[in-house]
Amino acid sequence: MSKCPCMASSYNFSVGDKKNLYKVLSLDSENVCVDEIKKAYRSMALQCHPDVCPPSRREESTRMFVELQRAYETLSDPVLRRRYDHELH
């Protein structure tokens, strides 16, 4: 089984007290289109899914997978994304 590359402890997502949802999806910029967000989400979700990570890291990968889902849901919705971007700045 391959090592799960999606470990929350190896990423720095925080912006103040909030997580930077772009960083959660490994996106370098806020100037990305919905297709790029979708592609990043799918790629990260496949790597971080709790079923593909070792059992010893399942709890951590589950938390990360939930964060990925939350980031995707927020950034793929134009209204939520606009609100999030406004709060981010």
Backbone as a printed PyTorch tensor [residue, N CA C, xyz], in Angstrom:
tensor([[[  0.8460,  -1.1690,   0.0000],
         [  0.0000,   0.0000,   0.0000],
         [  0.8970,   1.2380,   0.0000]],

        [[  0.5530,   2.2340,  -0.8050],
         [  1.3820,   3.4260,  -0.8950],
         [  1.1490,   4.3400,   0.2980]],

        [[  2.1760,   5.1320,   0.5820],
         [  2.0800,   6.0820,   1.6720],
         [  1.0920,   7.1830,   1.3020]],

        [[  0.2350,   7.5220,   2.2240],
         [ -0.7490,   8.5700,   1.9930],
         [ -0.0430,   9.9240,   1.9910]],

        [[ -0.0210,  10.6340,   0.8480],
         [  0.6880,  11.8990,   0.7730],
         [ -0.0700,  13.0590,   1.3840]],

        [[ -1.2590,  12.8080,   1.8210],
         [ -2.1520,  13.8870,   2.2360],
         [ -2.2700,  13.9220,   3.7520]],

        [[ -1.2100,  14.2970,   4.4120],
         [ -1.2320,  14.3030,   5.8580],
         [ -1.3670,  15.7300,   6.3640]],

        [[ -2.3800,  15.9720,   7.1640],
         [ -2.6700,  17.3310,   7.6320],
         [ -1.4820,  17.9590,   8.3380]],

        [[ -0.6850,  17.1710,   9.0320],
         [  0.4390,  17.7300,   9.7670],
         [  1.5400,  18.2390,   8.8480]],

        [[  1.5480,  17.8210,   7.5960],
         [  2.6000,  18.2600,   6.6850],
         [  2.1810,  19.4490,   5.8430]],

        [[  1.0030,  19.9760,   6.0830],
         [  0.4960,  21.1130,   5.3220],
         [  0.2410,  22.2780,   6.2540]],

        [[  0.4000,  23.5010,   5.7350],
         [  0.0800,  24.6950,   6.4980],
         [ -1.0420,  25.4040,   5.7620]],

        [[ -2.2710,  25.2520,   6.2580],
         [ -3.4360,  25.7910,   5.5850],
         [ -3.9310,  27.0800,   6.2220]],

        [[ -3.4310,  27.4440,   7.3580],
         [ -4.0420,  28.5100,   8.1380],
         [ -3.8100,  29.8960,   7.5610]],

        [[ -4.8550,  30.6830,   7.6410],
         [ -4.8040,  32.1070,   7.3650],
         [ -5.4900,  32.7390,   8.5580]],

        [[ -4.7010,  33.2530,   9.4860],
         [ -5.2880,  33.7080,  10.7390],
         [ -5.8090,  32.4940,  11.4760]],

        [[ -7.0800,  32.5240,  11.8500],
         [ -7.6880,  31.3870,  12.5310],
         [ -8.4350,  30.4700,  11.5730]],

        [[ -8.4760,  30.8380,  10.2820],
         [ -9.2240,  30.0580,   9.2980],
         [ -8.2670,  29.3060,   8.3920]],

        [[ -8.7400,  28.2310,   7.8310],
         [ -7.9460,  27.4760,   6.8720],
         [ -8.0760,  28.1150,   5.5010]],

        [[ -6.9760,  28.1550,   4.7880],
         [ -7.0020,  28.6650,   3.4260],
         [ -7.4500,  27.5200,   2.5270]],

        [[ -8.6580,  27.6250,   1.9990],
         [ -9.2450,  26.5340,   1.2230],
         [ -8.5080,  26.3100,  -0.0950]],

        [[ -7.8810,  27.3330,  -0.6210],
         [ -7.0780,  27.1600,  -1.8400],
         [ -5.8700,  26.2720,  -1.5380]],

        [[ -5.2490,  26.4850,  -0.3830],
         [ -4.0940,  25.6650,   0.0120],
         [ -4.5200,  24.2370,   0.3230]],

        [[ -5.7080,  24.0790,   0.8860],
         [ -6.2170,  22.7290,   1.1660],
         [ -6.2460,  21.9200,  -0.1290]],

        [[ -6.6300,  22.5790,  -1.2300],
         [ -6.6930,  21.9040,  -2.5300],
         [ -5.3780,  21.9890,  -3.3050]],

        [[ -4.3280,  22.4650,  -2.6390],
         [ -2.9950,  22.6090,  -3.2480],
         [ -3.0140,  23.5340,  -4.4540]],

        [[ -3.8120,  24.5830,  -4.3830],
         [ -3.8600,  25.5870,  -5.4360],
         [ -3.0100,  26.7710,  -4.9880]],

        [[ -2.1520,  27.2540,  -5.8740],
         [ -1.2400,  28.3290,  -5.5250],
         [ -1.8720,  29.7010,  -5.6040]],

        [[ -2.9530,  29.8120,  -6.3280],
         [ -3.5330,  31.1160,  -6.5860],
         [ -5.0390,  31.0870,  -6.4000]],

        [[ -5.5900,  32.2500,  -6.1260],
         [ -7.0420,  32.3890,  -6.0500],
         [ -7.6360,  32.6180,  -7.4290]],

        [[ -6.7840,  32.8570,  -8.4040],
         [ -7.2370,  33.1290,  -9.7760],
         [ -7.2950,  31.8430, -10.5810]],

        [[ -8.1170,  30.9250, -10.1410],
         [ -8.2770,  29.6480, -10.8310],
         [ -9.7300,  29.4870, -11.2420]],

        [[ -9.9420,  28.7510, -12.3020],
         [-11.3020,  28.5170, -12.7710],
         [-11.9010,  27.3030, -12.0560]],

        [[-13.1750,  27.1310, -12.2130],
         [-13.8890,  26.0320, -11.5600],
         [-13.3340,  24.6810, -12.0160]],

        [[-12.9450,  24.5690, -13.2870],
         [-12.3870,  23.3000, -13.7760],
         [-11.0850,  22.9540, -13.0620]],

        [[-10.2590,  23.9540, -12.7790],
         [ -9.0060,  23.7130, -12.0620],
         [ -9.2820,  23.3000, -10.6150]],

        [[-10.2900,  23.8980, -10.0210],
         [-10.6820,  23.5320,  -8.6530],
         [-11.1670,  22.0840,  -8.6260]],

        [[-11.9860,  21.7280,  -9.6000],
         [-12.5150,  20.3630,  -9.6830],
         [-11.3880,  19.3510,  -9.8950]],

        [[-10.4600,  19.6780, -10.7740],
         [ -9.3310,  18.7850, -11.0540],
         [ -8.4620,  18.6040,  -9.8040]],

        [[ -8.1880,  19.7020,  -9.1040],
         [ -7.3840,  19.6330,  -7.8840],
         [ -8.0940,  18.7990,  -6.8190]],

        [[ -9.3930,  19.0140,  -6.6760],
         [-10.1600,  18.2490,  -5.6900],
         [-10.1040,  16.7540,  -5.9930]],

        [[-10.3600,  16.3990,  -7.2260],
         [-10.3560,  14.9690,  -7.5830],
         [ -9.0000,  14.3310,  -7.3280]],

        [[ -7.9510,  15.0360,  -7.6970],
         [ -6.6020,  14.5140,  -7.5020],
         [ -6.2970,  14.3170,  -6.0150]],

        [[ -6.5790,  15.3360,  -5.2180],
         [ -6.3110,  15.2460,  -3.7800],
         [ -7.2220,  14.2110,  -3.1080]],

        [[ -8.4740,  14.1500,  -3.5230],
         [ -9.4090,  13.1990,  -2.9190],
         [ -8.9760,  11.7590,  -3.1710]],

        [[ -8.4620,  11.5010,  -4.3600],
         [ -7.9820,  10.1520,  -4.6570],
         [ -6.7680,   9.7840,  -3.8110]],

        [[ -5.9260,  10.7480,  -3.5320],
         [ -4.7280,  10.5060,  -2.7300],
         [ -5.0410,  10.4130,  -1.2380]],

        [[ -6.0250,  11.1780,  -0.7890],
         [ -6.2850,  11.3060,   0.6470],
         [ -7.4620,  10.4920,   1.1450]],

        [[ -8.1070,   9.7840,   0.2660],
         [ -9.2800,   9.0220,   0.6940],
         [ -8.8680,   8.0400,   1.7980]],

        [[ -9.6460,   7.9750,   2.8680],
         [ -9.2960,   7.0930,   3.9870],
         [ -9.1210,   5.6280,   3.5860]],

        [[ -9.7710,   5.1940,   2.5310],
         [ -9.6550,   3.7990,   2.1040],
         [ -8.3230,   3.4800,   1.4320]],

        [[ -7.5720,   4.4920,   0.9910],
         [ -6.2960,   4.2140,   0.3230],
         [ -5.1030,   4.4960,   1.2240]],

        [[ -5.3310,   5.0970,   2.3710],
         [ -4.2440,   5.3700,   3.3080],
         [ -4.0930,   4.1970,   4.2730]],

        [[ -2.9120,   4.0480,   4.8480],
         [ -2.7060,   2.9560,   5.8120],
         [ -3.6640,   3.0890,   6.9950]],

        [[ -4.0780,   1.9720,   7.5610],
         [ -5.0110,   1.9990,   8.6930],
         [ -4.5270,   2.8640,   9.8480]],

        [[ -3.2310,   2.9320,  10.0640],
         [ -2.7000,   3.7320,  11.1710],
         [ -2.9070,   5.2300,  10.9530]],

        [[ -3.1800,   5.6370,   9.7290],
         [ -3.3700,   7.0510,   9.4070],
         [ -4.8120,   7.3620,   8.9670]],

        [[ -5.6910,   6.4130,   9.1750],
         [ -7.0690,   6.5680,   8.7030],
         [ -7.7850,   7.7670,   9.3400]],

        [[ -7.6160,   7.9620,  10.6240],
         [ -8.2960,   9.0720,  11.2970],
         [ -7.8210,  10.4170,  10.7320]],

        [[ -6.5250,  10.5580,  10.5680],
         [ -5.9700,  11.8000,  10.0260],
         [ -6.3830,  12.0130,   8.5710]],

        [[ -6.3730,  10.9470,   7.7780],
         [ -6.7670,  11.0900,   6.3790],
         [ -8.2660,  11.3740,   6.2580]],

        [[ -9.0610,  10.8570,   7.1840],
         [-10.4930,  11.1570,   7.1780],
         [-10.7290,  12.6360,   7.4450]],

        [[-10.0140,  13.1940,   8.4350],
         [-10.1350,  14.6330,   8.7080],
         [ -9.7360,  15.4530,   7.4830]],

        [[ -8.6540,  15.0470,   6.8380],
         [ -8.1800,  15.7730,   5.6640],
         [ -9.1830,  15.6520,   4.5200]],

        [[ -9.7580,  14.4900,   4.3440],
         [-10.7370,  14.2680,   3.2860],
         [-11.9670,  15.1550,   3.4960]],

        [[-12.3960,  15.2960,   4.7390],
         [-13.5310,  16.1700,   5.0550],
         [-13.1740,  17.6170,   4.7330]],

        [[-11.9500,  18.0380,   5.0460],
         [-11.4990,  19.3980,   4.7110],
         [-11.4800,  19.6030,   3.2030]],

        [[-11.0440,  18.6020,   2.4640],
         [-11.0480,  18.6910,   0.9970],
         [-12.4670,  18.8880,   0.4770]],

        [[-13.3990,  18.1150,   1.0180],
         [-14.7900,  18.2440,   0.5880],
         [-15.3390,  19.6310,   0.8940]],

        [[-15.0360,  20.1500,   2.0650],
         [-15.5090,  21.4730,   2.4580],
         [-14.9020,  22.5390,   1.5410]],

        [[-13.6190,  22.4080,   1.2380],
         [-12.9590,  23.3650,   0.3500],
         [-13.5850,  23.3240,  -1.0370]],

        [[-13.8140,  22.1220,  -1.5490],
         [-14.4000,  21.9970,  -2.8810],
         [-15.8130,  22.5650,  -2.9250]],

        [[-16.6220,  22.2530,  -1.9240],
         [-17.9960,  22.7520,  -1.8950],
         [-18.0250,  24.2820,  -1.8530]],

        [[-17.1280,  24.8750,  -1.1140],
         [-17.0840,  26.3340,  -0.9980],
         [-16.5660,  26.9740,  -2.2810]],

        [[-15.4560,  26.4690,  -2.7980],
         [-14.8180,  27.1230,  -3.9400],
         [-15.4890,  26.8220,  -5.2740]],

        [[-16.2580,  25.7690,  -5.3550],
         [-16.9190,  25.4520,  -6.6250],
         [-18.2670,  26.1610,  -6.7660]],

        [[-18.7860,  26.7120,  -5.6870],
         [-20.0380,  27.4700,  -5.7230],
         [-19.6930,  28.9530,  -5.8800]],

        [[-20.1230,  29.5980,  -6.9590],
         [-19.7280,  30.9960,  -7.2100],
         [-20.0860,  31.9590,  -6.0800]],

        [[-21.2460,  31.7900,  -5.4760],
         [-21.6680,  32.6950,  -4.4000],
         [-20.8150,  32.4670,  -3.1590]],

        [[-20.6490,  31.2050,  -2.7630],
         [-19.8410,  30.9020,  -1.5810],
         [-18.3860,  31.2970,  -1.7960]],

        [[-17.8910,  31.0810,  -3.0000],
         [-16.5010,  31.4340,  -3.2940],
         [-16.2980,  32.9440,  -3.2090]],

        [[-17.1960,  33.7130,  -3.7470],
         [-17.0890,  35.1730,  -3.6960],
         [-17.0900,  35.6390,  -2.2350]],

        [[-17.9780,  35.0790,  -1.4320],
         [-18.0440,  35.4240,  -0.0100],
         [-16.7530,  35.0220,   0.7020]],

        [[-16.2640,  33.8220,   0.4080],
         [-15.0180,  33.3460,   1.0240],
         [-13.8490,  34.2430,   0.6400]],

        [[-13.7390,  34.5740,  -0.6470],
         [-12.6560,  35.4470,  -1.1140],
         [-12.7070,  36.8080,  -0.4190]],

        [[-13.9090,  37.3240,  -0.2430],
         [-14.0650,  38.6040,   0.4440],
         [-13.5800,  38.4990,   1.8920]],

        [[-13.9320,  37.4220,   2.5850],
         [-13.5040,  37.2240,   3.9640],
         [-12.0040,  36.9720,   4.0670]],

        [[-11.4480,  36.3550,   3.0370],
         [-10.0180,  36.0240,   3.0260],
         [ -9.1790,  37.2940,   2.9930]],

        [[ -9.6900,  38.3150,   2.3400],
         [ -8.9470,  39.5750,   2.2100],
         [ -9.4670,  40.5110,   3.2030]]])
